[in-house]
Amino acid sequence: MKLLYSLSAIASVGIAAAEVSPRLTSGAEFTAREFDYVLVGGGTAGLTIAARLSEDPETTVGVIEAGDYFPDDPLINTPSLGLALSGNATYDWLFKSVPQVNVSKRAIDLPRGKMLGGSSGINGMVFDRGSKSEYDGRR
């Protein structure tokens, strides 16, 4: 059986499980199960690895995620609205840089998504490709 479980370890809000579509279960169910693999981090990389590992129907994969699961949140599912999530403690870890010399010693916000899907959940569905000269300069 192809399973992917995600545990909300910090907020204790539950588990998002996905076979074809997500369903909510309890943290106790997650910790009572045995998995072939347990991945820490339900961002895009962790979920991609979990999906690949679970292609074998005999393999079970558990994914532990510190953030929550927001499947129907319009702030996440509407293009460009996700940018407003930066600085909102429900969705963002609120990381800041060390003071930066070249910007008058200000600490800069470093938005990081606190949710299943990681920082891709707060990117506003925005894609910005670099210019040709930026890519050519890397040769």
Summary of the structure (lengths in Angstrom):
residues: 139
radius of gyration: 17.9
end to end distance: 45.6
largest distance: 56.1
contacts: 369
relative contact order: 0.17
helix: 27%
strand: 26%
